[in-house]
Amino acid sequence: MQWKHVLITGAAGFIGFSLARRLLSMGVRVTGVDNLNSYYDPVLKQDRLAQLGLFQHFHFVELDIVDGEAVAELFASGGFDVVVNLAAQAGVRFSLEAPSAYIQSNIVGFGHLLEGCRRQGVAHLLYASSSSVYGKNSKVPYAVFDRADHPVSLYAATKRSNELMAHAYSHLYGLATTGLRFFTVMGPWGRPDMAYYSFTRDILDGRPIKVFNHGQMRRDFTDIEDILEGVVQVMGLTTDSAQAGVFSENLPCRLYNIGGHHPRPLMDLIHLIEENTGRKARVEMYPMQPGDVVETYADIGPLSEDTDFIPTISLEASVARFVAWYKGYHESEGDYESFESPVAFSSHGGE
């Protein structure tokens, strides 16, 4: 196995948990950290960690990456050869309500991780970016070489800041960094503030669903299994084994889109949830919300050129898998009740 010890931040989150489970099943030693905040119900996070606890090579540390001293101590004692940063304050619309949370976690916290990697000689830092960085770009599909200088939310601005910070560390210290721009990630154990989750919950509970821009939106929905395949393949790249995704020539610094490369209308998602739940949605139409975009569409050419990545899971299959998981998970609680998300659903992003 090429990785001896991998650190995953945000390990109790959707993508972090899923990646940790994939690596652990491959026999990789994983340390996971998370601050278990209450952006959404921590019970779901604890249940994910319980799944990871079944693996003997998993170690969990409850830690906030904003705490610089704690991060430094973690790196000094960890011996990590690869770090995957999936810790962040997530959500586009919540950034309008709590901007300081995004600045602290997504910028200050990320800076602490960069320093930890630099000081301890970590071979490769991968980190979650987002399709949100493309902002008002009208050209589709979104390509990693397109300018991303016009974010429409603070969340997007913090993610773009991460990319620039990583570029600086690659330039100054030779730290190998790879940013992963995720596109609308969905699947079992997912994030309850995402559209597919909140729609499923509300349809099953007989509550109306809020659909923005009167449903005239398209998203590049990407199943979590395709995301994981892309991440693991990127983890296997060496500094000089990739060319297409290079952010700046002669630097060990790359950016990739990871998406399904097949945008679908938002209403398709709703109809598929109706089919899989056997319930009719009560739809309430609203105008476009601040921070949202009409369409996301990933150009995955650079990733496919540098790896063997090809998304294989359709939206139909992904929705069926998620609804089946949702029913099983929430029926075990005795009903479909979950909790009220602190924000309206987020229709893109994904970490």
Kinemage of the C-alpha trace (Angstrom):
@kinemage 1
@onewidth
@group {chain A} dominant
@subgroup {mainchain}
@vectorlist {calphas} color= white
{ca met a 1} P 0.000 0.000 0.000
{ca gln a 2} L 1.444 3.357 -1.007
{ca trp a 3} L -0.061 5.316 1.910
{ca lys a 4} L 1.004 4.446 5.436
{ca his a 5} L -0.972 7.005 7.416
{ca val a 6} L -3.622 9.385 6.074
{ca leu a 7} L -5.105 12.308 7.998
{ca ile a 8} L -8.678 13.216 7.047
{ca thr a 9} L -10.141 16.397 8.476
{ca gly a 10} L -13.913 16.649 8.594
{ca ala a 11} L -14.004 12.869 9.089
{ca ala a 12} L -17.498 12.947 10.590
{ca gly a 13} L -18.825 14.830 7.562
{ca phe a 14} L -20.349 13.268 4.471
{ca ile a 15} L -17.360 13.092 2.128
{ca gly a 16} L -14.805 12.745 4.939
{ca phe a 17} L -16.611 9.758 6.443
{ca ser a 18} L -17.106 8.139 3.054
{ca leu a 19} L -13.442 8.553 2.097
{ca ala a 20} L -12.240 7.277 5.471
{ca arg a 21} L -14.393 4.167 5.120
{ca arg a 22} L -13.092 3.555 1.589
{ca leu a 23} L -9.441 3.867 2.672
{ca leu a 24} L -9.937 1.772 5.800
{ca ser a 25} L -11.502 -0.982 3.716
{ca met a 26} L -8.300 -0.903 1.626
{ca gly a 27} L -6.207 -1.453 4.762
{ca val a 28} L -4.953 2.117 5.096
{ca arg a 29} L -4.346 3.572 8.552
{ca val a 30} L -6.551 6.653 8.985
{ca thr a 31} L -6.674 9.370 11.613
{ca gly a 32} L -9.836 11.426 11.436
{ca val a 33} L -10.504 14.781 13.058
{ca asp a 34} L -13.713 16.756 13.348
{ca asn a 35} L -15.116 19.408 15.675
{ca leu a 36} L -18.626 17.866 15.567
{ca asn a 37} L -20.297 21.266 15.287
{ca ser a 38} L -24.067 21.723 15.184
{ca tyr a 39} L -24.456 23.127 11.659
{ca tyr a 40} L -26.595 20.029 11.250
{ca asp a 41} L -27.579 17.347 13.752
{ca pro a 42} L -24.417 15.949 15.394
{ca val a 43} L -26.222 12.621 15.892
{ca leu a 44} L -25.722 11.865 12.190
{ca lys a 45} L -22.028 12.665 12.581
{ca gln a 46} L -21.762 10.383 15.618
{ca asp a 47} L -23.483 7.597 13.697
{ca arg a 48} L -20.974 7.960 10.882
{ca leu a 49} L -18.107 7.789 13.375
{ca ala a 50} L -19.631 4.646 14.870
{ca gln a 51} L -19.333 3.034 11.433
{ca leu a 52} L -15.683 4.043 11.194
{ca gly a 53} L -15.026 2.762 14.703
{ca leu a 54} L -15.612 -0.776 13.418
{ca phe a 55} L -12.204 -0.581 11.720
{ca gln a 56} L -9.170 -1.258 13.924
{ca his a 57} L -6.919 1.114 11.958
{ca phe a 58} L -9.106 4.165 12.570
{ca his a 59} L -8.299 6.757 15.206
{ca phe a 60} L -10.543 9.741 15.894
{ca val a 61} L -9.521 13.057 17.458
{ca glu a 62} L -12.151 15.664 18.281
{ca leu a 63} L -10.418 18.861 17.209
{ca asp a 64} L -11.213 22.201 15.597
{ca ile a 65} L -8.700 23.169 12.904
{ca val a 66} L -9.145 26.790 13.988
{ca asp a 67} L -7.118 25.855 17.088
{ca gly a 68} L -3.591 26.364 15.771
{ca glu a 69} L -1.815 24.849 18.783
{ca ala a 70} L -3.926 21.705 18.666
{ca val a 71} L -3.292 21.317 14.930
{ca ala a 72} L 0.462 21.749 15.429
{ca glu a 73} L 0.467 19.074 18.155
{ca leu a 74} L -1.532 16.722 15.932
{ca phe a 75} L 0.965 17.041 13.086
{ca ala a 76} L 3.983 16.742 15.364
{ca ser a 77} L 2.787 13.398 16.709
{ca gly a 78} L 0.991 12.044 13.640
{ca gly a 79} L 3.540 11.042 11.029
{ca phe a 80} L 1.088 11.595 8.157
{ca asp a 81} L 2.243 11.073 4.595
{ca val a 82} L -0.994 12.330 3.024
{ca val a 83} L -3.497 14.866 4.363
{ca val a 84} L -7.021 15.281 2.948
{ca asn a 85} L -8.736 18.433 4.186
{ca leu a 86} L -12.506 18.063 4.089
{ca ala a 87} L -13.157 20.203 7.167
{ca ala a 88} L -14.990 23.414 6.367
{ca gln a 89} L -17.979 25.482 7.268
{ca ala a 90} L -20.256 24.317 4.483
{ca gly a 91} L -23.292 25.827 2.802
{ca val a 92} L -23.735 28.728 0.432
{ca arg a 93} L -26.701 30.468 2.041
{ca phe a 94} L -25.552 30.115 5.638
{ca ser a 95} L -22.506 32.199 4.722
{ca leu a 96} L -24.887 35.154 4.410
{ca glu a 97} L -25.881 34.703 8.054
{ca ala a 98} L -22.632 33.680 9.751
{ca pro a 99} L -19.677 34.992 7.715
{ca ser a 100} L -17.194 34.798 10.586
{ca ala a 101} L -17.657 31.029 10.825
{ca tyr a 102} L -16.506 30.694 7.213
{ca ile a 103} L -13.515 32.973 7.631
{ca gln a 104} L -12.358 31.147 10.742
{ca ser a 105} L -12.809 27.559 9.577
{ca asn a 106} L -12.221 27.855 5.851
{ca ile a 107} L -9.365 30.366 5.843
{ca val a 108} L -7.727 30.484 9.281
{ca gly a 109} L -8.148 26.745 9.813
{ca phe a 110} L -6.846 25.934 6.343
{ca gly a 111} L -3.783 28.082 7.038
{ca his a 112} L -3.023 25.984 10.117
{ca leu a 113} L -3.175 22.815 8.013
{ca leu a 114} L -0.843 24.266 5.393
{ca glu a 115} L 1.662 25.090 8.129
{ca gly a 116} L 1.350 21.628 9.635
{ca cys a 117} L 2.012 20.010 6.264
{ca arg a 118} L 4.983 22.290 5.592
{ca arg a 119} L 6.647 21.822 8.957
{ca gln a 120} L 6.193 18.047 9.078
{ca gly a 121} L 7.110 17.331 5.465
{ca val a 122} L 3.781 15.872 4.362
{ca ala a 123} L 4.119 14.411 0.869
{ca his a 124} L 0.732 15.525 -0.477
{ca leu a 125} L -2.109 17.769 0.689
{ca leu a 126} L -5.489 17.338 -0.983
{ca tyr a 127} L -8.279 19.736 -0.081
{ca ala a 128} L -11.926 20.285 -0.891
{ca ser a 129} L -12.774 23.207 -3.105
{ca ser a 130} L -16.174 23.657 -4.732
{ca ser a 131} L -18.022 24.260 -7.978
{ca ser a 132} L -19.152 27.465 -6.272
{ca val a 133} L -15.837 29.140 -7.118
{ca tyr a 134} L -16.979 29.609 -10.724
{ca gly a 135} L -19.564 32.144 -9.547
{ca lys a 136} L -21.003 34.205 -12.377
{ca asn a 137} L -19.088 32.408 -15.126
{ca ser a 138} L -21.496 31.953 -18.023
{ca lys a 139} L -19.288 29.533 -19.986
{ca val a 140} L -20.121 25.850 -19.509
{ca pro a 141} L -18.827 23.343 -18.856
{ca tyr a 142} L -16.736 24.924 -16.109
{ca ala a 143} L -13.035 24.258 -16.725
{ca val a 144} L -10.211 24.471 -14.191
{ca phe a 145} L -8.379 26.871 -16.503
{ca asp a 146} L -11.320 29.340 -16.530
{ca arg a 147} L -11.038 32.450 -14.402
{ca ala a 148} L -12.767 32.157 -11.044
{ca asp a 149} L -12.575 35.733 -9.831
{ca his a 150} L -16.244 36.621 -9.388
{ca pro a 151} L -17.678 34.605 -6.477
{ca val a 152} L -21.315 35.216 -5.583
{ca ser a 153} L -21.081 34.004 -1.973
{ca leu a 154} L -18.587 34.261 0.859
{ca tyr a 155} L -18.451 30.458 0.931
{ca ala a 156} L -17.197 30.471 -2.667
{ca ala a 157} L -14.719 33.241 -1.864
{ca thr a 158} L -13.213 31.205 0.987
{ca lys a 159} L -12.824 28.174 -1.248
{ca arg a 160} L -11.117 30.217 -3.938
{ca ser a 161} L -8.884 31.648 -1.204
{ca asn a 162} L -7.856 28.096 -0.282
{ca glu a 163} L -6.729 27.504 -3.854
{ca leu a 164} L -4.585 30.635 -3.837
{ca met a 165} L -3.119 29.864 -0.418
{ca ala a 166} L -2.197 26.354 -1.575
{ca his a 167} L -0.591 27.788 -4.700
{ca ala a 168} L 1.565 30.078 -2.551
{ca tyr a 169} L 2.745 27.175 -0.360
{ca ser a 170} L 3.544 25.085 -3.420
{ca his a 171} L 5.564 27.987 -4.811
{ca leu a 172} L 7.355 28.909 -1.606
{ca tyr a 173} L 7.963 25.534 -0.007
{ca gly a 174} L 7.460 22.907 -2.722
{ca leu a 175} L 4.452 21.450 -0.892
{ca ala a 176} L 2.465 19.212 -3.250
{ca thr a 177} L -1.147 20.398 -3.140
{ca thr a 178} L -4.246 19.355 -5.069
{ca gly a 179} L -7.562 21.188 -4.924
{ca leu a 180} L -10.728 19.242 -5.737
{ca arg a 181} L -13.710 21.210 -6.993
{ca phe a 182} L -16.654 18.998 -6.063
{ca phe a 183} L -19.963 19.219 -7.932
{ca thr a 184} L -23.241 18.541 -6.043
{ca val a 185} L -22.236 15.401 -4.184
{ca met a 186} L -25.052 13.077 -3.153
{ca gly a 187} L -25.547 9.621 -1.687
{ca pro a 188} L -26.126 7.606 1.505
{ca trp a 189} L -25.025 9.281 4.743
{ca gly a 190} L -25.262 12.643 2.956
{ca arg a 191} L -25.617 16.200 4.215
{ca pro a 192} L -29.148 17.120 5.375
{ca asp a 193} L -28.896 20.706 4.096
{ca met a 194} L -28.482 19.524 0.510
{ca ala a 195} L -31.503 19.551 -1.803
{ca tyr a 196} L -31.769 15.816 -2.409
{ca tyr a 197} L -31.823 15.119 1.349
{ca ser a 198} L -34.215 17.885 2.392
{ca phe a 199} L -36.545 17.132 -0.535
{ca thr a 200} L -36.687 13.463 0.441
{ca arg a 201} L -37.344 14.307 4.079
{ca asp a 202} L -40.095 16.799 3.322
{ca ile a 203} L -41.796 14.680 0.667
{ca leu a 204} L -41.953 11.709 3.034
{ca asp a 205} L -43.209 13.941 5.847
{ca gly a 206} L -45.883 15.504 3.633
{ca arg a 207} L -44.378 18.971 3.894
{ca pro a 208} L -43.982 21.360 0.939
{ca ile a 209} L -40.573 21.730 -0.670
{ca lys a 210} L -39.091 25.090 -1.614
{ca val a 211} L -37.856 25.237 -5.198
{ca phe a 212} L -35.909 28.348 -6.171
{ca asn a 213} L -35.711 30.145 -9.504
{ca his a 214} L -39.070 28.493 -10.213
{ca gly a 215} L -37.247 25.217 -10.843
{ca gln a 216} L -35.204 26.600 -13.737
{ca met a 217} L -31.848 25.261 -12.554
{ca arg a 218} L -29.506 22.510 -13.656
{ca arg a 219} L -26.973 20.706 -11.511
{ca asp a 220} L -24.090 18.368 -12.256
{ca phe a 221} L -25.185 15.783 -9.691
{ca thr a 222} L -22.345 13.447 -8.688
{ca asp a 223} L -22.734 10.233 -6.710
{ca ile a 224} L -20.460 9.830 -3.700
{ca glu a 225} L -18.994 6.617 -5.119
{ca asp a 226} L -17.818 8.461 -8.222
{ca ile a 227} L -16.389 11.203 -5.999
{ca leu a 228} L -14.458 8.662 -3.945
{ca glu a 229} L -13.062 6.987 -7.027
{ca gly a 230} L -11.784 10.344 -8.255
{ca val a 231} L -10.251 11.290 -4.908
{ca val a 232} L -8.457 7.961 -4.456
{ca gln a 233} L -7.059 8.137 -7.978
{ca val a 234} L -5.785 11.682 -7.383
{ca met a 235} L -4.205 10.564 -4.116
{ca gly a 236} L -2.155 8.114 -6.149
{ca leu a 237} L -0.662 10.773 -8.414
{ca thr a 238} L 2.950 11.707 -7.840
{ca thr a 239} L 4.270 15.230 -8.226
{ca asp a 240} L 5.482 14.647 -11.768
{ca ser a 241} L 2.897 12.118 -12.980
{ca ala a 242} L 0.204 14.613 -13.962
{ca gln a 243} L 0.152 17.390 -16.484
{ca ala a 244} L -3.407 18.255 -17.476
{ca gly a 245} L -4.451 19.500 -14.076
{ca val a 246} L -1.444 21.708 -13.419
{ca phe a 247} L -2.437 25.005 -11.808
{ca ser a 248} L 0.888 26.703 -12.503
{ca glu a 249} L 3.694 25.231 -14.572
{ca asn a 250} L 6.717 23.806 -12.749
{ca leu a 251} L 4.867 23.770 -9.402
{ca pro a 252} L 3.521 20.713 -7.572
{ca cys a 253} L 0.116 22.407 -7.477
{ca arg a 254} L -3.009 21.115 -9.228
{ca leu a 255} L -6.738 21.733 -9.471
{ca tyr a 256} L -9.384 19.303 -10.706
{ca asn a 257} L -13.120 19.285 -11.173
{ca ile a 258} L -14.804 16.131 -9.894
{ca gly a 259} L -18.325 15.944 -11.264
{ca gly a 260} L -20.741 13.748 -13.126
{ca his a 261} L -20.178 15.702 -16.372
{ca his a 262} L -23.899 15.455 -17.111
{ca pro a 263} L -26.025 18.314 -15.711
{ca arg a 264} L -29.695 17.577 -15.129
{ca pro a 265} L -32.698 19.840 -14.457
{ca leu a 266} L -33.542 20.246 -10.787
{ca met a 267} L -37.062 19.054 -11.540
{ca asp a 268} L -35.613 15.700 -12.678
{ca leu a 269} L -34.271 15.230 -9.166
{ca ile a 270} L -37.692 15.949 -7.667
{ca his a 271} L -39.486 13.551 -10.017
{ca leu a 272} L -37.013 10.769 -9.234
{ca ile a 273} L -37.476 11.256 -5.495
{ca glu a 274} L -41.246 11.069 -6.032
{ca glu a 275} L -40.847 7.792 -7.917
{ca asn a 276} L -38.616 6.247 -5.264
{ca thr a 277} L -40.674 7.376 -2.280
{ca gly a 278} L -44.053 6.748 -3.849
{ca arg a 279} L -45.138 10.205 -2.678
{ca lys a 280} L -46.108 13.328 -4.604
{ca ala a 281} L -44.165 16.484 -3.814
{ca arg a 282} L -45.954 19.628 -2.715
{ca val a 283} L -43.887 22.185 -4.598
{ca glu a 284} L -43.662 25.869 -3.667
{ca met a 285} L -41.871 28.002 -6.250
{ca tyr a 286} L -39.626 30.907 -5.237
{ca pro a 287} L -37.363 33.362 -7.086
{ca met a 288} L -33.610 32.893 -7.284
{ca gln a 289} L -31.826 33.221 -3.967
{ca pro a 290} L -28.666 35.253 -3.296
{ca gly a 291} L -25.501 33.195 -3.800
{ca asp a 292} L -27.098 30.670 -6.144
{ca val a 293} L -26.320 29.997 -9.792
{ca val a 294} L -28.519 28.685 -12.595
{ca glu a 295} L -26.289 25.836 -13.783
{ca thr a 296} L -23.225 23.843 -12.795
{ca tyr a 297} L -21.403 21.601 -15.256
{ca ala a 298} L -17.965 20.087 -14.701
{ca asp a 299} L -15.333 19.786 -17.385
{ca ile a 300} L -13.563 16.661 -16.127
{ca gly a 301} L -11.129 16.412 -19.028
{ca pro a 302} L -7.954 17.188 -17.018
{ca leu a 303} L -8.890 14.663 -14.323
{ca ser a 304} L -9.668 11.971 -16.894
{ca glu a 305} L -6.384 12.663 -18.706
{ca asp a 306} L -4.306 12.356 -15.553
{ca thr a 307} L -6.208 9.392 -14.066
{ca asp a 308} L -8.670 6.724 -15.202
{ca phe a 309} L -11.612 8.677 -13.790
{ca ile a 310} L -14.940 8.170 -15.549
{ca pro a 311} L -18.194 8.797 -13.644
{ca thr a 312} L -20.445 5.751 -13.926
{ca ile a 313} L -23.429 6.253 -11.606
{ca ser a 314} L -26.537 7.877 -13.092
{ca leu a 315} L -28.825 10.268 -11.239
{ca glu a 316} L -31.536 7.576 -11.383
{ca ala a 317} L -29.315 5.046 -9.632
{ca ser a 318} L -27.997 7.603 -7.169
{ca val a 319} L -31.449 8.751 -6.065
{ca ala a 320} L -32.609 5.137 -5.671
{ca arg a 321} L -29.599 4.339 -3.483
{ca phe a 322} L -30.085 7.420 -1.352
{ca val a 323} L -33.831 6.983 -0.767
{ca ala a 324} L -33.313 3.339 0.203
{ca trp a 325} L -30.639 4.381 2.714
{ca tyr a 326} L -32.745 7.255 4.015
{ca lys a 327} L -35.734 5.032 4.718
{ca gly a 328} L -33.616 2.436 6.477
{ca tyr a 329} L -31.698 4.962 8.544
{ca his a 330} L -34.685 7.018 9.671
{ca glu a 331} L -37.076 4.113 10.104
{ca ser a 332} L -34.633 2.798 12.689
{ca glu a 333} L -35.452 5.925 14.678
{ca gly a 334} L -39.148 5.059 14.541
{ca asp a 335} L -40.286 7.722 12.097
{ca tyr a 336} L -39.137 10.023 9.326
{ca glu a 337} L -38.632 13.046 11.546
{ca ser a 338} L -35.130 14.437 11.448
{ca phe a 339} L -34.461 18.074 12.356
{ca glu a 340} L -34.789 21.527 10.944
{ca ser a 341} L -31.738 22.596 8.968
{ca pro a 342} L -30.341 25.988 10.061
{ca val a 343} L -30.623 27.210 6.462
{ca ala a 344} L -32.718 26.628 3.389
{ca phe a 345} L -31.452 23.840 1.193
{ca ser a 346} L -28.175 24.283 -0.634
{ca ser a 347} L -28.440 23.179 -4.224
{ca his a 348} L -24.755 23.062 -5.044
{ca gly a 349} L -21.394 22.659 -3.381
{ca gly a 350} L -20.913 19.380 -1.629
{ca glu a 351} L -18.296 18.983 0.992
